[in-house]
Amino acid sequence: MTHVDKALTGAPAETVDFSRLTETPEFTHLLEVLEARRDEFETLRHVPRDVIDLMKKARIFRSATPKKFGGDAMAPHHFLKMVDKIGTVDGSAAWVSAFGSANTYTAALCEEAQAVMYADGPDQVFAGGLHPVQEATRVEGGWNVSGRWKFASGCMGADWIGVGIAGAPQGGEDTPTVMMAVAPAQEVDIIETWEVSGMQGTGSHDTTVKDKFYADMWICERGAPGVIDEPLYKYPAMAYQAQVHAACNLGLARAAIEYAKSVSGAAKINVGHARLCDRPYFLTGIAECEAKLRSIRAFFYEAAEEAWDSLMKGDPVPLDQVNMLRLSATTAALKGAEVVQQAYRIAGMGVISKKSPMQRHLRDAMVVTQHAAVTEMTMESAGRVLAGLDAPRGYP
């Protein structure tokens, strides 16, 4: 029996060959379903729960669950390849699957809270829109919270939802610390506001609570190290969140290249016009796309593997490596979108059809570039660290 076979029969996490999770029957079936139903996701504006259940079976939502609670707590570079692969089929599904990493956030909750979270098993889906951060009132044993938050991606299929409340400023700063208050999804109201042009299937709606009590055990600092003594929870949580979003654009870039190649030999409407594959600009363009994507993927995964290697040696991830995690993630997001745009430009008139997959690839890829964790501001911050200057607050 192979490592993967043992994983499929429910063997302990340590027997799983994580490098081969994208080859399992469960993951292959998931990709087939995503391809067949991606139009449905756009219409619904979310990925439905039966598909979330397939993601659970493919081990996506136990990827960041502590081994102590039956999870995989896998190395980020293995999980990122799962998101990347899903992105080749559907951007929204990739974005939602990316939140399989989000349990690195909830790992900062006390062990008592985590034991409650995982009482029914390790495949728990966490979603959270933490902004705008809301004030909370201190009461005996916890906090009384009211407010409304934006961009709770994946909330329609979540088991747990987090919201953001203001903690005390740190380090002499005036800006409050972002604290996360977590509750079962059924205790948080969802306001369906997600009307967008790209990533339509992510269900990134608003959430709201009114006069809700959160006990102290259900509150932690956003991005704080996990309390569980396992390597994953020493990996920089904020950098990991940037990486999972960027991985979507690696998948979308691959999808755009493959689509452009697939139409390159088609007959042209106008008699005498050369096929795309006979045109020098197409041949040069598709080669440039391939080279660019392979280059950014190499940087992206190299940075992730180097950070993990440091943890495996028993060392913390040093500042220069965390900086590379952020820089490689932003590069993947921005340059990945450029690959999609270039493939779109060279793929002929057919891409203007609303039915063309390239339309969705383009719209989804541009949404990724707008996420705060991978915008061009990261480049300046990364440059400061490279130049030996002080990093801005909150970076990397």
SULHU-V770876 format. One record per residue. RES is the residue in one small letter. SS is DSSP state (H for helix, E for strand, C for the rest). OMEGA is omega in whole degrees, 0 to 359 (NA if undefined). Layout:
BEGIN
{{RES:SS:OMEGA} {RES:SS:OMEGA}}
END
This chain:
BEGIN
{{m:C:180} {t:C:176} {h:H:181} {v:H:178} {d:H:179} {k:H:179} {a:H:183} {l:H:179} {t:C:176} {g:C:178} {a:C:179} {p:C:186} {a:H:186} {e:H:179} {t:H:185} {v:C:172} {d:C:186} {f:H:181} {s:H:183} {r:H:183} {l:H:179} {t:H:179} {e:H:184} {t:C:176} {p:H:180} {e:H:181} {f:H:178} {t:H:178} {h:H:178} {l:H:180} {l:H:179} {e:H:179} {v:H:180} {l:H:180} {e:H:182} {a:H:190} {r:H:185} {r:H:175} {d:H:178} {e:H:180} {f:H:180} {e:H:180} {t:H:180} {l:H:187} {r:C:172} {h:C:174} {v:C:186} {p:C:188} {r:H:179} {d:H:176} {v:H:174} {i:H:178} {d:H:176} {l:H:176} {m:H:177} {k:H:180} {k:H:178} {a:C:175} {r:C:182} {i:H:187} {f:H:167} {r:H:185} {s:C:181} {a:C:175} {t:C:180} {p:C:176} {k:H:179} {k:H:181} {f:H:175} {g:C:182} {g:C:181} {d:C:182} {a:C:189} {m:C:177} {a:C:183} {p:H:184} {h:H:174} {h:H:180} {f:H:181} {l:H:179} {k:H:175} {m:H:178} {v:H:178} {d:H:182} {k:H:178} {i:H:179} {g:H:177} {t:C:180} {v:C:182} {d:C:182} {g:H:181} {s:H:179} {a:H:177} {a:H:180} {w:H:180} {v:H:179} {s:H:180} {a:H:181} {f:H:166} {g:H:177} {s:H:191} {a:C:178} {n:H:167} {t:H:174} {y:H:184} {t:H:176} {a:C:176} {a:C:173} {l:C:178} {c:C:183} {e:H:179} {e:H:179} {a:H:181} {q:H:177} {a:H:176} {v:H:180} {m:H:187} {y:C:181} {a:C:180} {d:C:179} {g:C:186} {p:C:186} {d:C:182} {q:C:182} {v:C:178} {f:E:174} {a:E:179} {g:E:168} {g:E:190} {l:E:184} {h:E:357} {p:E:181} {v:E:184} {q:E:174} {e:C:179} {a:E:182} {t:E:179} {r:E:175} {v:E:183} {e:C:176} {g:C:181} {g:E:185} {w:E:174} {n:E:190} {v:E:170} {s:E:177} {g:E:179} {r:E:185} {w:E:185} {k:E:169} {f:E:176} {a:E:183} {s:C:178} {g:C:185} {c:H:182} {m:H:179} {g:H:187} {a:C:171} {d:C:181} {w:E:180} {i:E:177} {g:E:175} {v:E:185} {g:E:176} {i:E:186} {a:E:172} {g:E:181} {a:C:176} {p:C:180} {q:C:173} {g:C:178} {g:C:179} {e:C:176} {d:C:184} {t:C:181} {p:C:173} {t:E:179} {v:E:177} {m:E:182} {m:E:177} {a:E:189} {v:E:179} {a:E:172} {p:E:186} {a:H:183} {q:H:179} {e:H:181} {v:C:179} {d:E:178} {i:E:177} {i:E:188} {e:C:184} {t:C:192} {w:C:177} {e:C:188} {v:C:180} {s:C:181} {g:C:184} {m:C:185} {q:H:184} {g:H:184} {t:H:180} {g:C:184} {s:C:185} {h:E:172} {d:E:172} {t:E:181} {t:E:169} {v:E:179} {k:E:179} {d:E:180} {k:E:179} {f:E:173} {y:E:176} {a:E:182} {d:H:183} {m:H:183} {w:H:181} {i:E:178} {c:E:177} {e:E:178} {r:C:176} {g:C:179} {a:C:177} {p:C:179} {g:C:180} {v:C:180} {i:C:183} {d:C:175} {e:C:188} {p:H:184} {l:H:186} {y:H:169} {k:H:176} {y:C:184} {p:C:189} {a:H:182} {m:H:177} {a:H:179} {y:H:179} {q:H:175} {a:H:182} {q:H:184} {v:H:177} {h:H:180} {a:H:181} {a:H:177} {c:H:182} {n:H:172} {l:H:178} {g:H:180} {l:H:178} {a:H:177} {r:H:180} {a:H:181} {a:H:178} {i:H:182} {e:H:177} {y:H:179} {a:H:178} {k:H:185} {s:H:181} {v:C:188} {s:C:181} {g:C:183} {a:C:176} {a:C:182} {k:C:181} {i:C:182} {n:C:181} {v:C:177} {g:C:179} {h:C:181} {a:C:172} {r:C:179} {l:H:183} {c:H:176} {d:H:183} {r:C:182} {p:H:182} {y:H:179} {f:H:182} {l:H:177} {t:H:183} {g:H:182} {i:H:176} {a:H:178} {e:H:179} {c:H:181} {e:H:181} {a:H:181} {k:H:181} {l:H:180} {r:H:180} {s:H:182} {i:H:176} {r:H:180} {a:H:178} {f:H:183} {f:H:183} {y:H:175} {e:H:180} {a:H:180} {a:H:181} {e:H:179} {e:H:179} {a:H:180} {w:H:178} {d:H:177} {s:H:179} {l:H:180} {m:H:177} {k:C:181} {g:C:180} {d:C:171} {p:C:177} {v:C:184} {p:C:183} {l:H:183} {d:H:178} {q:H:176} {v:H:177} {n:H:178} {m:H:176} {l:H:181} {r:H:181} {l:H:180} {s:H:179} {a:H:179} {t:H:177} {t:H:179} {a:H:181} {a:H:186} {l:H:181} {k:H:174} {g:H:177} {a:H:178} {e:H:177} {v:H:178} {v:H:180} {q:H:181} {q:H:177} {a:H:177} {y:H:184} {r:H:186} {i:H:189} {a:C:173} {g:C:187} {m:H:184} {g:H:184} {v:H:181} {i:H:179} {s:C:176} {k:C:180} {k:C:181} {s:C:176} {p:H:182} {m:H:177} {q:H:181} {r:H:178} {h:H:183} {l:H:181} {r:H:181} {d:H:182} {a:H:180} {m:H:176} {v:H:181} {v:H:183} {t:C:181} {q:C:181} {h:C:186} {a:H:184} {a:H:185} {v:H:178} {t:C:182} {e:C:176} {m:H:179} {t:H:182} {m:H:179} {e:H:180} {s:H:178} {a:H:179} {g:H:177} {r:H:180} {v:H:179} {l:H:181} {a:C:179} {g:C:178} {l:C:177} {d:C:177} {a:C:176} {p:C:179} {r:C:179} {g:C:179} {y:C:359} {p:C:NA}}
END
